[in-house]
Amino acid sequence: MKRKLFSAMLSAFALLLLMGAAADTDPAYALLAEEESTVSQETELETEAQLPEEFPVPEDSGNPVPEAPPEPVVNSKLLINGQPAPEEINRSLQKGVTYVALDVLAQQLEPSAQITWDGSNVTVVTDQLTLTAKVGELYVVANGRYLYVPEAVQLTQANQAAVPLRVAAEAFGAQVGYDAATGVATVTSGSGTILSGDSFYNQDDLFWLSRVIYRESGNQSLEGQMAVGNVVLNRVADPAFPDTVEGVLAQKNQFSTYKSGVLRKTEPSAKSIIAAKLVLDGGVVKETRGALFFDCTNNSWAARNKQLIATFGDHNFYG
């Protein structure tokens, strides 16, 4: 009996020893696990910090994803060399005439064009062309040529100088077309320049025309002077009159200042020279279109025998 009791006590003591050993190992095991966890977190932080800057940003990061640039807005009713013109060309209609921003059209026709703009005057320079336009003027100047702008050079809401499409195209030696069915206008590049004024204007015609314009209408507006010049050129084109400017002026009972020699000695004003160049370049004052006679009284032969077309400035014009 004593032996059995001693054996039981010995077994219980051994069990207590085993339990104590297990309790001693638990803290060490827990500490090791905690250290391994800390090392793992530090490694993850180092890995994240070393990501390249261009690494894709997750969609849920809060940072916006850059959008693709918008497609350029174009004017599908105007094609330049087969391509829709940019909206910045600001195509508009002024009394039936198509106007465009001169600087934008110039860059479309000649990308290397140098353009200056001071809010009123625009200058376009290429290897072949020097073109100037001033807001409010009735013409543009291209290589010394004066091209008529009946409704004047306009200022767009975008602060650009706008001119008639056909005038600008002519300056660049380009061709303009129009499809009435679709309403689409086209511009096609040509020589890149207009013939210079020195080559285009007949100097003899310019000499006489500028002088008769000044003598007959030097106190009139630019268009008033052009209208007188139109009459002279209308006569040149009419079979009933001589076919040169000087011949028209020398005709009997027509321009007394020519016969007296006064006209030859006349020094024309700068405006009269411009008016002469404008009409020699095809500029026509629409109000007096087709007139063959003019006067400033109601008792002239034309007043008694010809049909009045219009009164423009101080002159009456007859067909």
C-alpha positions in Angstrom: 0.0 0.0 0.0 2.8 2.5 0.9 4.6 1.5 -2.3 1.5 2.4 -4.4 1.1 5.7 -2.7 4.7 6.7 -3.2 4.5 5.7 -6.9 1.4 8.0 -7.3 3.1 10.9 -5.7 6.2 10.4 -7.9 4.1 10.4 -11.0 2.3 13.6 -9.9 5.6 15.4 -9.3 6.9 14.4 -12.7 3.8 15.7 -14.3 4.3 19.1 -12.5 7.8 19.3 -13.8 6.7 18.7 -17.3 4.0 21.4 -17.1 6.6 23.9 -15.7 8.9 23.2 -18.6 6.1 23.8 -21.1 5.3 27.1 -19.4 8.9 28.3 -19.6 9.1 27.7 -23.4 5.9 29.7 -24.3 7.3 33.3 -23.8 10.3 32.5 -25.9 8.2 31.1 -28.6 5.9 34.2 -28.5 8.9 36.6 -28.6 10.3 34.8 -31.7 7.0 35.0 -33.5 6.7 38.7 -32.7 10.2 39.5 -34.1 9.5 37.6 -37.3 6.3 39.6 -37.7 8.2 42.9 -37.3 10.8 41.9 -39.8 8.1 40.9 -42.3 6.4 44.4 -42.0 9.7 46.3 -42.3 10.5 44.3 -45.5 7.1 45.1 -46.9 7.6 48.9 -46.2 11.1 48.8 -47.8 9.7 47.1 -50.9 6.9 49.7 -51.2 9.3 52.6 -50.9 11.5 51.3 -53.6 8.7 51.2 -56.3 9.5 53.2 -59.4 7.8 56.6 -59.7 6.1 55.6 -62.9 4.5 52.6 -61.3 0.7 52.6 -62.1 -1.5 54.4 -59.6 -4.4 52.2 -58.4 -7.8 53.4 -59.6 -9.0 53.8 -56.0 -6.0 55.9 -54.9 -8.0 59.1 -55.3 -5.7 60.5 -58.0 -7.4 61.3 -61.3 -6.4 59.4 -64.4 -5.2 61.8 -67.1 -7.7 62.1 -70.0 -6.8 61.9 -73.6 -6.4 65.3 -75.3 -9.6 66.5 -77.1 -10.0 66.1 -80.8 -9.3 69.5 -82.6 -12.5 71.4 -83.6 -12.7 71.9 -87.4 -14.8 73.8 -89.9 -16.2 71.2 -92.2 -17.7 73.8 -94.5 -14.2 75.0 -95.5 -11.6 72.7 -96.8 -7.9 73.7 -97.3 -6.0 71.4 -99.5 -8.7 68.8 -98.9 -8.6 69.0 -95.1 -11.2 70.7 -92.8 -10.0 74.2 -91.7 -9.4 74.7 -88.0 -12.2 76.4 -86.1 -9.8 79.2 -85.3 -10.1 80.4 -88.9 -13.4 81.9 -87.8 -15.2 81.7 -91.1 -18.1 84.2 -91.3 -20.3 85.8 -93.9 -20.3 89.6 -94.4 -23.0 90.7 -96.9 -22.6 87.5 -98.9 -18.8 87.5 -98.8 -16.9 84.8 -96.9 -14.4 86.2 -94.4 -11.6 84.3 -92.7 -8.9 85.1 -90.1 -5.9 86.0 -92.3 -3.2 84.7 -89.9 -4.8 81.2 -89.6 -5.3 80.9 -93.4 -1.7 82.0 -94.0 -0.4 79.3 -91.7 -2.5 76.7 -93.3 -1.3 77.6 -96.8 2.3 78.3 -95.7 3.3 76.8 -92.3 6.6 78.7 -92.3 4.9 82.1 -92.7 6.1 84.7 -90.2 3.1 86.7 -88.8 3.1 89.9 -86.7 -0.1 91.4 -85.2 -0.4 94.6 -83.1 -4.2 94.5 -82.6 -4.8 96.6 -85.7 -2.2 95.7 -88.4 -1.2 92.2 -89.5 1.8 91.4 -91.6 2.4 88.0 -93.2 5.9 87.3 -94.6 7.0 84.2 -96.6 9.9 83.5 -98.9 7.8 84.8 -101.8 5.2 87.1 -100.3 4.7 90.2 -98.1 1.1 90.7 -97.2 -0.3 93.5 -95.0 -3.8 94.3 -93.8 -5.2 97.0 -91.4 -8.5 96.7 -89.7 -11.0 99.2 -91.2 -9.1 99.6 -94.5 -10.7 98.9 -97.8 -7.8 96.9 -99.2 -4.9 94.6 -98.4 -1.4 95.0 -99.9 0.3 92.0 -101.4 3.7 92.4 -102.9 2.8 95.9 -103.9 -0.6 94.9 -105.3 -3.7 96.6 -103.9 -6.6 94.2 -103.5 -10.1 95.7 -102.8 -12.0 94.7 -99.7 -15.5 96.3 -100.1 -16.6 95.6 -96.5 -13.2 96.5 -95.1 -10.8 94.4 -93.1 -12.7 93.2 -90.1 -11.8 92.5 -86.5 -13.0 89.1 -85.2 -14.2 88.5 -81.6 -11.0 86.5 -81.2 -9.0 89.6 -81.9 -7.9 88.6 -85.4 -7.8 90.5 -88.7 -10.4 88.9 -91.1 -10.4 89.4 -94.9 -12.4 88.0 -97.7 -11.4 84.4 -98.5 -11.0 85.1 -102.2 -8.7 88.1 -101.6 -6.4 86.2 -99.2 -6.3 83.2 -101.6 -5.4 85.5 -104.5 -2.5 87.0 -102.5 -1.1 83.4 -102.0 -1.8 82.4 -105.6 -4.3 79.9 -104.4 -7.6 78.8 -106.0 -11.0 79.0 -104.4 -13.9 76.8 -105.2 -17.5 76.5 -103.9 -20.0 73.7 -104.0 -23.5 75.3 -103.9 -25.2 71.9 -103.2 -23.2 71.2 -100.0 -22.2 74.8 -99.1 -18.6 73.7 -98.9 -15.8 76.2 -99.9 -12.4 74.9 -100.9 -9.0 76.5 -101.1 -6.2 74.8 -103.0 -2.6 76.0 -102.8 -1.0 77.3 -106.0 2.2 79.3 -106.7 2.4 80.7 -103.2 2.4 84.3 -104.2 0.7 86.9 -106.3 2.6 88.7 -109.2 4.3 91.8 -107.8 2.9 95.3 -108.4 6.0 96.3 -110.4 5.3 93.5 -112.9 1.5 93.7 -112.9 0.6 97.4 -113.3 1.0 99.0 -116.6 3.0 102.1 -115.7 1.6 104.2 -118.5 -2.0 103.4 -117.4 -1.1 104.0 -113.8 0.4 107.4 -114.7 -2.7 108.7 -116.5 -5.4 107.0 -114.3 -4.0 108.3 -111.0 -3.9 111.8 -112.4 -7.4 111.9 -113.8 -8.7 110.4 -110.6 -7.0 113.2 -108.6 -8.1 116.0 -110.9 -11.7 114.8 -111.1 -12.3 113.5 -107.6 -9.3 114.2 -105.4 -11.6 115.5 -102.6 -13.7 112.4 -102.5 -13.5 109.2 -100.4 -11.3 106.4 -101.6 -14.4 104.6 -103.1 -15.5 107.9 -104.6 -12.2 108.1 -106.4 -12.3 104.5 -107.4 -15.7 105.0 -109.0 -14.3 107.7 -111.3 -11.4 105.3 -112.2 -14.0 102.6 -112.9 -15.7 104.8 -115.5 -12.4 105.3 -117.3 -11.7 101.5 -117.4 -15.2 100.7 -118.4 -14.7 102.9 -121.4 -11.4 101.1 -122.2 -13.3 97.8 -122.2 -16.2 99.2 -124.3 -15.8 98.9 -128.1 -17.4 102.4 -128.5 -14.3 104.0 -126.8 -10.5 103.8 -127.3 -8.8 100.8 -125.8 -6.2 102.5 -123.7 -6.4 104.8 -120.7 -4.6 107.6 -122.4 -6.8 107.1 -125.5 -10.0 107.5 -123.5 -8.6 110.7 -121.8 -7.6 112.2 -125.2 -10.9 111.6 -126.8 -12.5 114.8 -128.2 -14.8 116.7 -125.8 -14.2 114.4 -122.9 -11.4 115.4 -120.6 -10.3 118.9 -121.3 -7.4 118.7 -118.7 -5.7 116.2 -121.0 -5.7 118.4 -124.0 -4.6 121.5 -122.1 -1.6 119.6 -120.7 -2.7 120.2 -117.1 -3.3 116.5 -116.5 0.3 115.6 -117.4 1.7 118.1 -114.9 -0.7 117.0 -112.1 0.9 115.4 -109.1 -1.6 112.8 -107.8 -2.1 112.2 -104.1 -1.1 108.9 -102.4 -4.9 108.1 -102.1 -5.4 108.7 -105.8 -2.5 106.4 -106.7 -4.0 103.7 -104.4 -7.5 104.2 -106.0 -5.9 103.8 -109.4 -4.1 100.6 -108.4 -7.3 99.2 -106.8 -9.3 99.6 -110.0 -6.5 98.4 -112.2 -6.5 95.3 -110.0 -10.2 94.7 -110.6 -11.7 96.6 -107.8 -15.2 97.8 -108.7 -17.5 100.0 -106.6 -20.8 98.1 -106.8 -23.0 101.1 -106.5 -21.7 102.6 -109.8 -21.0 99.3 -111.6 -21.2 99.6 -115.4 -21.1 103.5 -115.5 -19.6 105.1 -118.6 -20.2 108.7 -117.7 -20.1 110.9 -114.6 -20.6 114.5 -113.7 -21.2 116.8 -110.7 -24.0 118.9 -112.2 -27.5 118.3 -113.5 -27.0 120.1 -116.8 -24.4 117.9 -118.4 -24.9 116.0 -121.7 -24.9 112.7 -119.7 -27.6 114.0 -117.4 -29.8 114.8 -120.4 -29.1 111.8 -122.5 -28.0 108.9 -120.2 -29.7 106.8 -117.5 -28.7 107.7 -114.0 -27.2 104.7 -112.2 -26.3 106.2 -108.8 -25.2 109.3 -107.0 -22.0 108.5 -105.1 -20.3 111.2 -103.1 -20.4 114.4 -105.1 -20.8 112.7 -108.5 -23.6 111.3 -110.6 -22.9 108.2 -112.6 -24.7 107.1 -115.8 -24.8 104.1 -118.0 
